[in-house]
């Protein structure tokens, strides 16, 4: 990585912030039809640039392999024709969503005749900092545009060629719809100092930061940011197989939750199995996971169920592997499962497999995570799967946004008050 001269980088980043602020003011007033046209044009441009995007992605993949990056990292970085098509489809789906800007959330009339409305408005300028997922360039650009926000995208150096190619396509779409291209900007430098400048707010230009990447990146953002942050630190997701679970359903969900894509934050990292169903379920579950190429680290019961299971250590219960590895533990029942998730989980996504509806309802009520599921894979922790078109990330905090951050979560509100001459009494 080549570090740029400090004064030059400061000037470059300050200019980005100023341009984004100016673009956001205009974007907040652009009609929905024009934003939707831009989104459709952006999708069209990505499809037409698929070969070029794959060519640039190949450069990033070659560098990642030369650097000895793990398979899960390579998977997150890889852009196939199908994944590029999915990016474009996501933009079209965002265009089809209802426009949140200007929506009246609530309205009422006071006894003195004042008519008060709470109206959705954009947040302003979003600073997006992310790693090794070039699809985020399109997802974040599209979601921010739809919600009336300008965005400054800072992808990781490992995906710089891919991000530049995708961003170029987004620019073509914006220009076709006569929208200021500064509404979606990409930080072109790989200098890490640019991240620090974004965290400081670029002289007040950035209104919120959204990090998406590894634990160290998110921790840095949360520690250093001087503006509000939408973030999750990690995704230590659990799948609990209750004693009433159908064994075939449990097997299918467990394999999907872990192995569909191991490198995403919604992948299951720990499998909890009720001891009451150990004789009927445990060997089947473990065998199915190992059969799909997953390394299983388990407690004594899991090791007894299958000799290929490696002994688990305390650290395994708290680890987000983002790889084909899962920790397996037997629990005495729902109470212990709840206690384990509370003690080791990251409040991201947790699921229960159970035919017992009362047990499932208690799990969904008591597990303090942004997303809780019953009889479904944790891999559904995704804004697109929630009908949001896409997401800018999964927030696990408690303020403003929680769970998938889509177009509604990228807005705030203001109060519009209509009077007819009222004055407040002394």
C-alpha positions as CSV (number, residue, x, y, z in Angstrom):
1,X,0.0,0.0,0.0
2,X,1.3,3.4,-1.0
3,X,0.6,6.1,1.5
4,X,-0.3,9.5,0.0
5,X,1.1,12.8,1.1
6,X,-0.9,13.9,4.1
7,X,-1.9,17.3,2.8
8,X,-2.9,15.9,-0.6
9,X,-5.0,13.2,1.0
10,X,-6.7,15.6,3.3
11,X,-7.6,17.9,0.4
12,X,-8.9,14.9,-1.6
13,X,-11.1,13.6,1.3
14,X,-12.4,17.1,2.2
15,X,-13.4,17.6,-1.4
16,X,-15.3,14.3,-1.4
17,X,-17.2,15.3,1.8
18,X,-18.1,18.7,0.4
19,X,-19.3,17.3,-2.9
20,X,-21.4,14.6,-1.1
21,X,-23.0,17.2,1.2
22,X,-24.0,19.4,-1.8
23,X,-25.3,16.3,-3.7
24,X,-27.3,15.2,-0.6
25,X,-29.2,18.5,-0.4
26,X,-30.3,18.1,-4.0
27,X,-30.9,14.3,-3.8
28,X,-33.3,14.8,-0.8
29,X,-35.7,16.7,-3.1
30,X,-35.5,14.5,-6.2
31,X,-38.8,12.8,-7.1
32,X,-39.2,9.0,-6.7
33,X,-39.5,8.4,-10.4
34,X,-36.1,9.9,-11.1
35,X,-34.4,7.9,-8.4
36,X,-36.1,4.7,-9.7
37,X,-34.9,5.5,-13.2
38,X,-31.4,5.9,-12.0
39,X,-31.6,2.6,-10.1
40,X,-32.8,0.8,-13.2
41,X,-30.1,2.4,-15.3
42,X,-27.5,1.4,-12.8
43,X,-28.7,-2.2,-13.0
44,X,-28.6,-2.1,-16.7
45,X,-25.0,-0.7,-16.7
46,X,-23.9,-3.4,-14.3
47,X,-25.3,-6.1,-16.5
48,X,-23.6,-4.6,-19.6
49,X,-20.3,-4.3,-17.8
50,X,-20.4,-7.9,-16.4
51,X,-17.3,-9.0,-18.4
52,X,-15.3,-6.0,-17.4
53,X,-16.3,-6.3,-13.7
54,X,-15.2,-10.0,-13.8
55,X,-11.9,-9.1,-15.4
56,X,-11.2,-6.5,-12.7
57,X,-12.3,-8.9,-10.0
58,X,-9.8,-11.5,-11.4
59,X,-7.0,-9.0,-10.5
60,X,-8.2,-8.8,-6.9
61,X,-8.6,-12.6,-6.7
62,X,-5.1,-13.1,-8.0
63,X,-3.6,-10.8,-5.4
64,X,-5.7,-12.4,-2.7
65,X,-4.5,-15.9,-3.6
66,X,-0.9,-14.7,-3.8
67,X,-1.3,-13.3,-0.3
68,X,-2.5,-16.6,1.0
69,X,-6.0,-15.5,1.9
70,X,-8.3,-18.3,3.2
71,X,-11.0,-19.9,1.1
72,X,-13.9,-18.1,2.9
73,X,-12.2,-14.7,2.1
74,X,-11.8,-15.7,-1.5
75,X,-15.5,-16.7,-1.6
76,X,-16.6,-13.3,-0.3
77,X,-14.4,-11.5,-2.8
78,X,-15.4,-13.6,-5.9
79,X,-17.8,-12.1,-8.4
80,X,-19.3,-14.6,-10.8
81,X,-21.7,-13.8,-13.6
82,X,-24.5,-15.0,-11.4
83,X,-23.5,-12.8,-8.5
84,X,-23.1,-9.8,-10.8
85,X,-26.6,-10.5,-12.1
86,X,-27.8,-10.7,-8.5
87,X,-26.3,-7.2,-7.8
88,X,-28.2,-5.8,-10.8
89,X,-31.4,-7.5,-9.8
90,X,-31.0,-6.1,-6.3
91,X,-30.9,-2.6,-7.8
92,X,-34.1,-3.2,-9.8
93,X,-35.8,-4.6,-6.6
94,X,-34.8,-1.4,-4.7
95,X,-36.4,0.6,-7.5
96,X,-39.6,-1.3,-7.0
97,X,-39.8,-0.5,-3.3
98,X,-42.0,2.3,-1.9
99,X,-40.1,5.5,-1.6
100,X,-39.7,6.3,2.1
101,X,-38.8,10.0,1.7
102,X,-41.7,12.2,2.5
103,X,-43.9,9.5,4.0
104,X,-46.2,10.7,6.8
105,X,-45.4,8.4,9.7
106,X,-48.0,9.9,12.0
107,X,-50.2,13.0,12.2
108,X,-52.5,14.5,14.8
109,X,-54.2,17.8,15.7
110,X,-53.7,19.5,19.1
111,X,-56.6,21.0,21.0
112,X,-55.2,24.5,20.0
113,X,-55.7,23.6,16.4
114,X,-52.0,22.9,15.5
115,X,-51.7,20.2,12.9
116,X,-48.6,18.1,13.5
117,X,-47.1,15.5,11.1
118,X,-44.0,13.3,11.5
119,X,-42.4,13.0,8.1
120,X,-39.6,10.7,6.9
121,X,-36.5,12.5,5.6
122,X,-33.0,11.3,4.6
123,X,-30.2,11.1,7.1
124,X,-27.9,13.1,4.8
125,X,-24.5,11.7,3.9
126,X,-23.6,8.0,4.7
127,X,-20.0,7.0,5.1
128,X,-19.7,3.3,4.2
129,X,-16.5,1.4,5.2
130,X,-16.4,-2.2,4.1
131,X,-14.0,-5.1,3.3
132,X,-13.8,-7.9,0.7
133,X,-17.4,-7.8,-0.4
134,X,-17.6,-5.8,-3.7
135,X,-21.3,-6.4,-4.0
136,X,-21.7,-3.9,-1.1
137,X,-20.6,-1.2,-3.6
138,X,-23.9,-1.7,-5.6
139,X,-26.1,-2.5,-2.6
140,X,-25.0,0.5,-0.6
141,X,-25.1,2.9,-3.5
142,X,-28.6,1.8,-4.5
143,X,-30.1,1.9,-1.0
144,X,-28.6,5.3,-0.2
145,X,-29.9,6.7,-3.5
146,X,-33.4,5.3,-2.9
147,X,-33.5,6.8,0.6
148,X,-32.3,10.2,-0.6
149,X,-28.9,10.0,1.0
150,X,-25.5,10.7,-0.6
151,X,-22.9,8.0,0.2
152,X,-19.1,7.9,0.3
153,X,-17.9,4.3,-0.3
154,X,-14.6,3.2,1.1
155,X,-14.0,-0.5,0.2
156,X,-11.1,-2.5,1.2
157,X,-7.8,-2.5,-0.7
158,X,-8.3,-6.2,-1.5
159,X,-11.3,-5.4,-3.7
160,X,-10.2,-2.0,-5.2
161,X,-10.3,-3.2,-8.9
162,X,-13.7,-4.7,-8.5
163,X,-15.1,-1.7,-6.6
164,X,-13.9,0.7,-9.2
165,X,-15.5,-1.3,-12.0
166,X,-18.8,-1.5,-10.2
167,X,-18.7,2.2,-9.3
168,X,-18.1,3.2,-12.9
169,X,-21.3,1.4,-13.9
170,X,-23.2,3.1,-11.1
171,X,-22.0,6.5,-12.4
172,X,-23.3,5.7,-15.8
173,X,-26.7,5.0,-14.4
174,X,-26.8,8.2,-12.4
175,X,-25.8,10.3,-15.4
176,X,-28.5,8.6,-17.5
177,X,-31.1,9.8,-15.0
178,X,-29.5,13.3,-14.7
179,X,-28.5,12.9,-11.1
180,X,-25.3,14.4,-9.7
181,X,-22.7,11.5,-9.7
182,X,-21.3,12.9,-6.5
183,X,-24.4,11.3,-4.8
184,X,-22.5,8.0,-4.9
185,X,-18.7,8.5,-4.5
186,X,-16.0,5.9,-4.2
187,X,-12.8,6.6,-2.3
188,X,-10.2,5.8,-4.9
189,X,-7.2,5.6,-2.6
190,X,-6.2,2.6,-0.5
191,X,-4.5,4.7,2.0
192,X,-5.8,3.7,5.5
193,X,-5.6,7.3,6.7
194,X,-8.7,7.9,4.5
195,X,-10.7,5.7,6.9
196,X,-9.6,7.8,9.9
197,X,-10.7,11.0,8.1
198,X,-14.1,9.5,7.4
199,X,-14.4,8.4,11.1
200,X,-13.7,12.0,12.1
201,X,-16.7,13.1,9.9
202,X,-14.9,15.0,7.1
203,X,-15.5,18.4,8.6
204,X,-19.1,17.6,9.4
205,X,-20.0,16.3,6.0
206,X,-20.7,12.7,7.1
207,X,-23.9,12.1,9.2
208,X,-23.5,8.4,9.9
209,X,-20.9,5.7,9.4
210,X,-21.8,2.1,8.5
211,X,-19.0,-0.4,8.8
212,X,-19.2,-3.9,7.2
213,X,-16.4,-6.3,7.6
214,X,-14.2,-8.1,10.1
215,X,-14.3,-7.7,13.8
216,X,-11.1,-5.6,13.9
217,X,-12.5,-3.1,11.3
218,X,-15.9,-2.8,13.1
219,X,-14.1,-2.4,16.5
220,X,-11.9,0.3,15.1
221,X,-14.9,2.2,13.7
222,X,-16.9,1.9,17.0
223,X,-13.8,3.1,19.0
224,X,-12.8,6.0,16.8
225,X,-15.9,7.3,15.1
226,X,-17.0,10.8,16.0
227,X,-20.3,10.4,14.2
228,X,-23.1,7.9,14.9
229,X,-22.5,4.3,13.8
230,X,-24.7,1.5,12.5
231,X,-22.8,-1.7,13.2
232,X,-22.5,-5.2,14.4
233,X,-19.2,-6.4,15.9
234,X,-19.5,-10.0,14.8
235,X,-22.1,-12.6,13.9
236,X,-21.8,-15.5,16.4
237,X,-25.1,-17.1,15.3
238,X,-26.7,-20.1,17.0
239,X,-29.0,-22.9,15.8
240,X,-30.8,-24.6,18.7
241,X,-32.4,-28.0,17.9
242,X,-35.2,-28.4,20.5
243,X,-36.3,-31.9,21.7
244,X,-39.5,-31.6,19.6
245,X,-37.6,-30.8,16.3
246,X,-38.3,-32.9,13.2
247,X,-35.0,-34.7,12.5
248,X,-35.2,-34.2,8.7
249,X,-36.0,-30.5,9.0
250,X,-33.2,-30.1,11.6
251,X,-30.7,-31.7,9.3
252,X,-31.6,-29.7,6.3
253,X,-31.6,-26.4,8.2
254,X,-28.4,-27.1,10.0
255,X,-26.5,-27.9,6.7
256,X,-27.9,-24.8,5.0
257,X,-27.4,-22.5,8.0
258,X,-23.7,-23.4,8.2
259,X,-22.7,-24.5,4.7
260,X,-24.7,-22.5,2.1
261,X,-22.2,-19.7,2.4
262,X,-19.8,-20.0,5.3
263,X,-18.3,-16.5,5.1
264,X,-21.4,-14.4,5.7
265,X,-22.4,-12.9,9.0
266,X,-25.6,-15.0,9.1
267,X,-23.9,-18.3,8.9
268,X,-24.5,-20.5,12.0
269,X,-21.4,-20.9,14.1
270,X,-22.7,-23.0,17.0
271,X,-25.2,-25.8,17.0
272,X,-27.0,-26.5,20.3
273,X,-28.7,-29.9,20.6
274,X,-31.2,-30.7,23.3
275,X,-30.0,-33.8,25.2
276,X,-33.5,-35.3,25.0
277,X,-33.0,-35.8,21.3
278,X,-29.4,-36.8,21.3
279,X,-30.1,-40.5,20.5
280,X,-32.3,-39.6,17.5
281,X,-30.8,-36.4,16.2
282,X,-27.2,-35.8,17.1
283,X,-25.4,-38.4,15.0
284,X,-27.5,-37.4,12.0
285,X,-26.8,-33.7,12.4
286,X,-23.1,-34.1,12.9
287,X,-22.8,-36.7,10.1
288,X,-24.6,-34.4,7.6
289,X,-22.3,-31.5,8.4
290,X,-19.1,-33.5,8.1
291,X,-20.5,-35.0,4.9
292,X,-20.7,-31.5,3.4
293,X,-17.1,-30.8,4.3
294,X,-17.6,-29.0,7.6
295,X,-15.2,-29.5,10.5
296,X,-17.1,-30.2,13.7
297,X,-15.7,-29.3,17.1
298,X,-17.9,-30.7,19.8
299,X,-18.4,-31.6,23.5
300,X,-18.2,-35.2,24.8
301,X,-21.6,-36.2,23.5
302,X,-20.8,-34.9,20.0
303,X,-17.5,-36.8,20.0
304,X,-19.3,-39.9,21.1
305,X,-21.9,-39.5,18.3
306,X,-19.2,-39.4,15.6
307,X,-15.5,-40.2,16.0
308,X,-14.6,-37.5,13.4
309,X,-15.6,-34.7,15.8
310,X,-12.7,-32.7,17.2
311,X,-12.8,-31.7,20.9
312,X,-14.2,-28.2,21.5
313,X,-12.5,-25.7,23.8
314,X,-14.0,-22.8,25.6
315,X,-12.9,-20.4,22.8
316,X,-15.0,-22.3,20.3
317,X,-18.3,-21.2,21.9
318,X,-17.4,-17.5,21.3
319,X,-15.9,-17.8,17.8
320,X,-17.3,-16.4,14.6
321,X,-15.5,-18.8,12.2
322,X,-16.7,-17.5,8.9
323,X,-15.4,-20.8,7.6
324,X,-16.5,-24.4,7.2
325,X,-16.2,-25.0,11.0
326,X,-19.0,-25.3,13.6
327,X,-19.1,-25.9,17.3
328,X,-21.6,-28.4,18.6
329,X,-22.8,-28.6,22.2
330,X,-25.6,-30.5,24.0
331,X,-27.8,-28.6,26.4
332,X,-30.2,-29.9,29.0
333,X,-33.1,-27.9,27.6
334,X,-34.4,-24.6,26.5
335,X,-33.2,-22.8,29.7
336,X,-29.6,-23.8,29.1
337,X,-29.9,-23.0,25.4
338,X,-31.1,-19.5,26.3
339,X,-28.3,-19.1,28.8
340,X,-25.6,-20.2,26.4
341,X,-26.8,-17.8,23.7
342,X,-26.9,-15.0,26.1
343,X,-23.4,-15.8,27.4
344,X,-21.7,-16.3,24.1
345,X,-23.9,-14.8,21.4
346,X,-23.4,-11.5,19.6
347,X,-27.1,-10.4,19.4
348,X,-27.0,-10.9,15.6
349,X,-29.1,-13.9,14.5
350,X,-30.3,-17.0,16.3
351,X,-32.7,-19.8,15.4
352,X,-34.7,-22.6,17.0
353,X,-35.9,-25.8,15.3
354,X,-39.0,-27.0,17.1
355,X,-42.5,-28.4,16.6
356,X,-43.4,-27.2,20.1
357,X,-44.9,-23.8,19.4
358,X,-44.7,-22.6,23.0
359,X,-41.0,-23.4,23.2
360,X,-40.5,-21.5,19.9
361,X,-42.4,-18.5,21.1
362,X,-40.5,-18.4,24.3
363,X,-37.2,-18.6,22.3
364,X,-38.2,-15.7,20.0
365,X,-39.4,-13.7,23.0
366,X,-36.4,-14.2,25.2
367,X,-33.4,-14.3,22.9
368,X,-32.1,-10.7,22.7
369,X,-30.9,-10.7,19.1
370,X,-31.7,-8.4,16.2
371,X,-33.1,-11.4,14.3
372,X,-34.6,-14.6,15.7
373,X,-36.1,-17.4,13.6
374,X,-38.3,-20.4,14.1
375,X,-37.8,-23.4,11.8
376,X,-35.7,-21.5,9.3
377,X,-32.1,-21.1,8.4
378,X,-30.0,-18.3,9.9
379,X,-28.9,-17.6,6.3
380,X,-32.1,-15.7,5.9
381,X,-30.6,-12.8,7.9
382,X,-30.4,-10.6,4.9
383,X,-32.3,-7.5,3.8
384,X,-33.1,-8.9,0.4
385,X,-34.7,-12.0,2.0
386,X,-36.7,-9.6,4.2
387,X,-38.2,-7.9,1.1
388,X,-36.0,-4.9,1.5
389,X,-34.4,-5.3,-1.9
390,X,-30.9,-5.3,-0.3
391,X,-29.3,-4.1,2.9
392,X,-26.5,-1.9,3.8
393,X,-25.6,-4.1,6.8
394,X,-27.1,-5.8,9.9
395,X,-27.2,-3.5,12.9
396,X,-27.2,-5.1,16.4
397,X,-27.3,-1.9,18.4
398,X,-30.5,-0.6,20.0
399,X,-30.6,3.0,18.7
400,X,-32.3,4.0,15.4
401,X,-31.8,0.8,13.4
402,X,-31.7,-2.9,14.4
403,X,-31.4,-5.9,12.1
404,X,-31.2,-5.4,8.3
405,X,-30.6,-1.7,7.5
406,X,-32.7,-1.0,4.4
407,X,-34.2,2.1,2.9
408,X,-36.5,2.9,5.9
409,X,-33.7,2.5,8.3
410,X,-31.6,5.0,6.3
411,X,-34.1,7.8,7.1
412,X,-34.9,9.9,10.1
413,X,-37.9,12.2,10.5
414,X,-38.8,15.8,11.2
415,X,-42.0,17.4,12.4
416,X,-44.1,19.6,10.2
417,X,-46.5,21.8,12.1
418,X,-49.3,23.8,10.5
419,X,-51.0,26.6,12.3
420,X,-53.5,29.4,11.7
421,X,-52.0,32.2,13.8
422,X,-51.6,30.4,17.2
423,X,-49.3,32.0,19.7
424,X,-48.2,30.3,22.9
425,X,-49.7,31.8,26.1
426,X,-47.4,33.4,28.6
